[in-house]
């Protein structure tokens, strides 16, 4: 079992103005964990290049912050890139994060 260290992004939507415009806001926290599964795949699409997707599973210890913000987990850093967290399996005291396609950070200003 390989060791993992990286950032986990927790997201909330913030109101930009009074006209119903919202933008995502991400907060990043650093965590240590175990890489349970390391799996890469290419999704064939009609685009010129295939999309890369991970099937990784990362196990972390649940601290009070991640326990209280479980529903806000959006992405995880792996290999210098942020990947979308597709599911969270609660196996207290650990959380197993399943990782999928590249996370589109968009206009949040990048990683923190």
Secondary structure, 3 states (H helix, E strand, C coil): CEEEEEEEEEEEEEECCCCCCEEEEEEEEEEEEEEEECCEEEECCCCCCCEEEECCEEEEECCHHHHHCHHHEEEEEECCEEEEEEEEEEECCEEEEEEEEECCCCCCCCCC
